[in-house]
Amino acid sequence: MTVFLVGAGPGSADLLTVKAARLVADADVIVHDRLADPAILELARPGTEFIDVGKQPGRPTPQEIINTLLVHLGQQGLKVVRLKGGDPFVFGRGGEEADALRAAGVPFDTVPGITSAVGVPAAAGIPVTHRGVSASFTVVTGHRERGGSTNVEWEALAKVGGTIVILMGVAERAVIASRLMNGGLAANTPVAAIHWGTRPEQHTVRTTLADLADTHVESPATIVIGAVAAFDFTSGSVETNAVI
Ligand SMILES: C[S@@+](CC[C@H](N)C(=O)[O-])C[C@H]1O[C@@H](n2cnc3c(N)ncnc32)[C@H](O)[C@@H]1O
């Protein structure tokens, strides 16, 4: 049997792929993280074992333990689904799990999911590219390495142009905004922070780069920076204050 590294999509169970839903329904064991919608787990058949390795802030499950667990389950010949939020290879450490499985000789397969980097802005009515406005988007982590700073050259990123999408950036948003402005991005650059996108709790906060530090944003959130962040296509109309 195989271990499947499965993307669960950005939140709503409706955004699971057909292949992911089929694998969940057929699994012996599902190893899942905290971003998986509980409704996804209800697709499993009776008797399926669930193992929650959710990385809650302050209660992390070390990655090495997850790797070892997947290898152990795979070696027992079980049908294992490793369910991860969004896409398994976008800031999901899916590559490390694949590496561990390959090193142990355990067959595995990868099932892509809709990443929050694109799916969450879309659910909030924000296109990450828009003809004549933004011809590219850059996806970065705002997560700070232990005892250090983020690995992103924010001043350089400010000069790239296009849309900036930040995952795991809530805690560091003041530093990020300041460094982007130091790099040349205008203080009035539109910013949208989407909390729990595609879930019933979805909430979008609109602000500017200058005001981001003082704007209340709850985690998990996807932060979009650039002209498109002023757009709102949820209701079929564009915000009148869109900066184009
Ligand atoms: C560890 S990363 C995993 C990303 C995931 N692999 C993906 O492709 O979406 C988790 C971060 O993704 C973002 N995120 C994931 N789901 C989200 C959601 N439903 N709403 C807003 N942001 C979300 C947040 O920035 C969160 O801190």
The ligand as a Tripos MOL2 file, in Angstrom:
@<TRIPOS>MOLECULE
LIG
   27    29     1     0     0
SMALL
NO_CHARGES

@<TRIPOS>ATOM
      1 C1          1.9660   26.1860    7.2070 C.3       1 LIG1
      2 S1          1.1810   27.1750    5.9980 S.3       1 LIG1
      3 C2          0.5010   25.9050    5.0090 C.3       1 LIG1
      4 C3          0.0380   26.3830    3.6610 C.3       1 LIG1
      5 C4         -0.6840   25.3130    2.8580 C.3       1 LIG1
      6 N1          0.1870   24.2160    2.5360 N.3       1 LIG1
      7 C5         -1.2880   25.8720    1.5920 C.2       1 LIG1
      8 O1         -0.8910   25.5070    0.4770 O.co2     1 LIG1
      9 O2         -2.2300   26.6740    1.7170 O.co2     1 LIG1
     10 C6         -0.2290   27.7650    6.9040 C.3       1 LIG1
     11 C7         -0.5810   29.1940    6.5340 C.3       1 LIG1
     12 O3         -1.3600   29.2090    5.3430 O.3       1 LIG1
     13 C8         -2.3200   30.2540    5.4270 C.3       1 LIG1
     14 N2         -3.6610   29.6510    5.4170 N.ar      1 LIG1
     15 C9         -3.9580   28.3460    5.3200 C.ar      1 LIG1
     16 N3         -5.2990   28.1620    5.3030 N.ar      1 LIG1
     17 C10        -5.8490   29.3900    5.3800 C.ar      1 LIG1
     18 C11        -7.1880   29.8680    5.3970 C.ar      1 LIG1
     19 N4         -8.2380   29.0430    5.3120 N.pl3     1 LIG1
     20 N5         -7.3970   31.2010    5.4780 N.ar      1 LIG1
     21 C12        -6.3560   32.0530    5.5340 C.ar      1 LIG1
     22 N6         -5.0720   31.6690    5.5200 N.ar      1 LIG1
     23 C13        -4.8140   30.3430    5.4460 C.ar      1 LIG1
     24 C14        -2.0540   30.9930    6.7130 C.3       1 LIG1
     25 O4         -1.1440   32.0320    6.4340 O.3       1 LIG1
     26 C15        -1.4240   29.9120    7.5560 C.3       1 LIG1
     27 O5         -0.6410   30.4600    8.5960 O.3       1 LIG1
@<TRIPOS>BOND
     1     1     2 1
     2     2     3 1
     3     2    10 1
     4     3     4 1
     5     4     5 1
     6     5     6 1
     7     5     7 1
     8     7     8 2
     9     7     9 1
    10    10    11 1
    11    11    12 1
    12    11    26 1
    13    12    13 1
    14    13    14 1
    15    13    24 1
    16    14    15 ar
    17    14    23 ar
    18    15    16 ar
    19    16    17 ar
    20    17    18 ar
    21    17    23 ar
    22    18    19 1
    23    18    20 ar
    24    20    21 ar
    25    21    22 ar
    26    22    23 ar
    27    24    25 1
    28    24    26 1
    29    26    27 1
@<TRIPOS>SUBSTRUCTURE
     1 LIG1         1 GROUP 0 **** ****
